[in-house]
Amino acid sequence: MFEFKNCASIIKSTGKKARNLQELRDYLVEISEESIYHHVYEYFLKGHRLLFTNDFAQWVGDNLEESILAERLSSIDPYIYPDINQLRNTLIETIDAHMKEFPVPREALPGEEFYFNESVTVVYPVGIRVRNIAEFLIAMEHIDRGCIYYHFYEARTRLGSGIDDFSFWIEQTLGKVQLAERIRAIDPFMHDIEGIRLHILELVREEVSRDMESISDVD
C-alpha cells in the first residue's frame, strides 16, 4: 500500500544578505546546511520558473545579469552529492572559476540583494492510500503539488541514487519494473511539478491500458 504525504516549509531568515558574487561566495562558506538545502533542494517546491534550478542561479541570472554563471550553477545536479558540504564546495568552486574569468563583479540594486533563508520542512499524511496502479492513477490526478514534490524530489535525498518514492513502490510492491524505470527516467530539472505530474499520469495511463488489454485477452 502506498500512503501519500505532503510537506510544507516554514521559512526563517538568517539575517544575511549578499550584494555581489564575492559576498555570495563568502556567505556560502559559512551558512548552514539547512540554508543551502532550502535554496537548492526546495527550489521546485516554490514554483519558480524552469530557466533555473536553484535560488543562487536565479539571483545571479536575474539580479546580477550574469547569464554564464547562472547557467553553470543551474547545471549542478544536487542529487549526485552524498552530503550538502560537497555540494557547498561545488557551488563555491563554480563561483570562484567564474570570478577568475570576470574579475569585476556586478552589484545588485538596492532591494535586490540575495537574502539567505533557512527552512523547517513539516511532513504529514494526507489520508490517501492506494493498493494498486489504477488507484494510484486516480490519486495522482488530484493530490496537492506538495505531495508530488515530497515523493518525487525530496525522496531523492532520502533514498539516494535518483530514486523517488513512486518508482520505488511501483517496482518493489507492484513488480512493474519497466514502469518504475520510465518514471525514474523523468528528468527532475526539465519540468515543473505539474509537468512531473503530467508525465507520470501519461506513463501510468499507458500501463493501466495494457493491464486492461491483458485482462480482455484472457477473457
C-alpha positions in Angstrom: 0.0 0.0 0.0 1.3 3.5 -0.9 0.4 6.3 1.5 0.6 9.8 0.1 2.3 12.5 2.2 2.5 16.3 1.8 5.1 18.7 3.0 5.3 22.4 3.8 8.3 24.6 4.5 8.4 27.1 7.4 10.9 29.7 6.3 13.1 31.8 8.6 15.6 34.5 7.8 19.3 34.1 8.7 19.8 37.9 8.6 22.5 37.6 6.0 22.4 39.1 2.5 24.7 39.3 -0.4 25.1 42.3 -2.8 27.5 40.7 -5.3 29.2 37.5 -6.2 32.1 37.9 -3.7 29.7 38.3 -0.8 27.5 35.4 -2.1 30.7 33.2 -2.3 31.9 34.2 1.2 28.5 33.5 2.8 28.3 30.1 1.1 31.4 29.2 3.1 29.7 29.8 6.4 25.9 29.4 6.0 24.2 26.4 7.5 23.5 23.2 5.6 19.8 24.0 6.2 20.1 27.2 4.2 21.8 25.5 1.3 19.1 22.8 1.3 16.4 25.4 1.3 17.9 27.4 -1.6 18.8 24.3 -3.7 16.7 21.3 -3.0 13.5 23.1 -2.2 13.6 25.3 -5.3 10.9 23.5 -7.2 8.6 23.5 -4.2 8.4 27.3 -4.5 7.0 27.1 -8.1 9.8 29.1 -9.7 10.3 29.1 -13.5 12.3 26.4 -15.2 15.0 28.6 -16.6 17.0 28.0 -13.4 17.3 25.1 -11.0 18.2 26.8 -7.7 17.8 30.1 -5.9 21.5 31.0 -6.4 21.4 30.6 -10.1 18.1 32.6 -10.3 19.5 35.5 -8.4 22.7 35.5 -10.3 20.8 35.4 -13.6 18.0 37.8 -12.8 19.6 40.3 -10.4 23.2 40.4 -11.4 22.6 39.5 -15.1 25.5 37.0 -15.1 23.9 34.6 -17.5 27.0 32.4 -18.0 27.4 31.8 -14.2 23.6 31.3 -13.9 23.8 28.5 -16.5 26.8 26.9 -14.8 25.1 27.0 -11.4 21.9 25.6 -12.9 23.8 22.7 -14.4 24.8 21.4 -11.0 22.8 18.3 -10.0 22.5 18.4 -6.2 21.3 14.8 -6.0 24.7 13.3 -7.0 26.3 14.6 -3.8 26.4 12.3 -0.8 26.2 15.3 1.6 25.5 19.0 1.4 29.0 20.1 2.2 30.2 18.6 -1.0 27.5 20.5 -2.9 28.6 23.6 -1.0 32.2 23.1 -2.3 31.0 22.7 -5.9 28.9 25.9 -5.6 31.9 27.8 -4.3 34.3 26.4 -6.8 31.9 27.3 -9.7 31.7 30.9 -8.5 35.5 31.1 -7.9 36.1 29.9 -11.5 33.7 32.5 -12.9 35.3 35.4 -10.9 38.7 34.5 -12.3 37.2 34.9 -15.8 35.2 38.0 -14.9 37.1 39.7 -12.0 34.8 42.8 -11.8 31.6 41.6 -10.1 28.3 43.4 -10.7 26.4 44.9 -7.8 22.8 44.2 -7.1 20.5 47.1 -6.9 19.2 48.1 -3.5 16.3 45.8 -2.6 17.6 43.1 -5.0 20.2 41.5 -2.7 20.3 37.8 -2.1 18.7 37.0 1.3 19.8 33.8 2.9 17.0 31.8 4.5 16.6 28.5 6.2 13.5 26.3 6.4 12.0 23.6 8.6 10.1 21.1 6.5 6.9 19.6 8.0 5.8 16.3 6.6 2.3 15.0 7.1 0.0 12.3 5.7 -3.0 13.4 3.6 -5.2 10.5 4.2 -4.9 8.9 0.8 -3.7 5.3 0.5 -3.7 3.2 -2.7 -3.3 -0.5 -3.2 -2.9 -0.9 -7.0 -1.9 1.0 -10.1 -5.5 2.0 -11.0 -6.0 3.7 -7.6 -2.6 5.3 -7.9 -3.6 6.8 -11.2 -6.8 8.4 -9.7 -4.9 9.7 -6.7 -2.2 11.3 -8.9 -4.8 13.3 -10.7 -5.9 15.1 -7.6 -3.1 15.2 -5.0 -1.6 18.5 -4.0 1.6 19.6 -5.7 3.4 19.4 -2.4 2.8 15.6 -2.4 4.5 15.3 -5.8 7.4 17.4 -4.6 7.8 15.3 -1.5 7.6 11.9 -3.2 9.5 12.8 -6.4 12.1 15.4 -5.4 12.6 15.2 -1.7 12.7 11.4 -1.9 15.9 11.6 -3.8 17.7 13.0 -0.8 16.2 10.2 1.4 16.6 7.3 -0.9 19.6 8.4 -3.0 20.7 7.1 -6.4 18.0 9.2 -8.2 15.2 7.0 -6.7 11.8 8.5 -6.0 9.0 7.1 -3.8 6.7 6.5 -6.7 9.0 4.3 -8.8 10.3 2.6 -5.7 6.8 1.5 -4.6 5.8 0.6 -8.2 8.8 -1.6 -8.6 9.1 -3.2 -5.1 5.4 -3.6 -4.3 3.7 -4.0 -7.7 6.6 -5.6 -9.5 6.2 -3.2 -12.5 9.9 -2.8 -13.2 9.6 -1.2 -16.7 7.1 1.4 -15.5 9.3 2.2 -12.5 12.3 2.7 -14.8 10.3 5.0 -17.1 9.2 7.2 -14.1 12.7 7.2 -12.7 14.0 8.4 -16.1 11.9 11.6 -16.0 14.4 14.5 -15.6 13.5 16.4 -12.4 15.1 19.6 -13.8 13.3 19.7 -17.2 9.8 20.1 -15.7 8.0 21.9 -13.0 5.9 19.9 -10.5 2.8 20.0 -12.7 4.9 18.8 -15.6 6.1 15.9 -13.5 2.5 15.1 -12.6 1.5 15.0 -16.3 4.4 12.8 -17.3 3.7 10.3 -14.6 0.0 10.3 -15.4 0.8 9.6 -19.1 3.0 6.7 -18.2 0.6 5.2 -15.7 -2.4 5.5 -18.0 -0.4 3.5 -20.6 0.3 0.9 -18.0 -3.4 0.7 -16.9 -4.5 0.4 -20.6 -2.0 -2.5 -21.1 -3.3 -4.2 -18.0 -6.9 -3.9 -19.2 -6.0 -5.3 -22.6 -4.3 -8.3 -21.0 -7.5 -9.0 -19.0 -9.6 -8.7 -22.2 -7.2 -11.1 -24.0 -7.7 -13.7 -21.2 -11.4 -13.3 -21.3 
